Amino acid sequence: MAARRPWRAALAAVVALWGGSALTAAAAPPQAVATVGMIGDVAERIAGECVEVETLMGPGIDPHLYQASSSDVRLLQRAEAILYAGYALEGQLGAVLAKLGERKPAVAVSEAAARRESLIQVGGGNVDPHLWMDPQLWADTTPAIAEALAGIAPDCAAPIRERAAAYRERLAALDEWIAASIATIPERQRVLITAHDAFGYYGRAYGLEVRGIQGISTDSEAGIADIRRMVSTVVERRIPAVFIESTINPRTVEAVVDAAGRRGHELAIGGELYSDALGSPGSGAGTYISMLRSNTETIVRGLGGEPAPWPEALPE
């Protein structure tokens, strides 16, 4: 520790001489905070070295139930821009974000990007917030993300916009690959059953019927009637597999599997899907593109299809 003191003294002298402004600008890029990984990953790729992007909710965190800690609030207060989904995805955190938005850029990227006619309406006049399940819709968030980042790093505006355009091309390739993969599932088996109803945009985009044991949000438990209805569906339609989710307790899905077995139908758990959060590093689902790749491969194989070859235009 003692060996570092002369360096610190020199640094302090430089800071004093220059008032700290030039050194701080060189050493610390502006900071943006994204609420969920699906936004944070896209923002990082668009930002490059121009903006430091930090994600509030990591792998396995359910944004519907998330409650901000005091350290989260401090992080949001320090950030120069905030990127969140909106449409009530962030639950109780939404009120905090709205308040902070009175003092700094706080962009609800889904609300800024989505065309009204592209939204899935759910009960009570609410909107299904899981737009990232359709990469064509999620690509529409890239201009809003890019402009928010360019606003706090104006010297980098041109490369930020260029990276956003390049990323949209990757998402177009991803969309084509998902469509080709889903098309290999036998038509009668194109029914996707998950713990909660997060895959509506995915199903609409690729021709899957989607059923969730719970509703759009996870803030209420599935009831016995919900489970019974799902069991009747899988037995009557001879569905081969149902899927658990990384952010939700698997007990309701396991209850459906057990009840179907008692009715003589062998129902498998087809694998784990990532719905409201990315996977951890090394999981194969730690980025937005790899999350959708992992989900698609799991769904396709679980329902009797075979994923298409991975496009050369996309990184592994």
ABEGO torsion letter per residue (X at the ends): XAAAAAAAAAAAAAAAAAGGAAAAAAABBBBBBBABAAAAAAAAAAAEAABBBBBABBBGBBAAABBBBAAAAAAAAABABBBBAEGGAAEAAAAAAAAAAAABBBBBAAAAABBAAABBBBBGGBBBABAAABAAAAAAAAAAAAAAAAAABAAAAAAAAAAAAAAAAAAAAAAAAAAAAAAABBAAABBBBBABBAAAAAAAAAGBBBBBABBABAABBBBAAAAAAAAAAAAAAGBABBBBBAABBAAAAAAAAAAAAAAGBBBBBAEBBBAABBBBBGAGAABAAAAAAAAAAAAAAAAGBBBBBBBAABBX
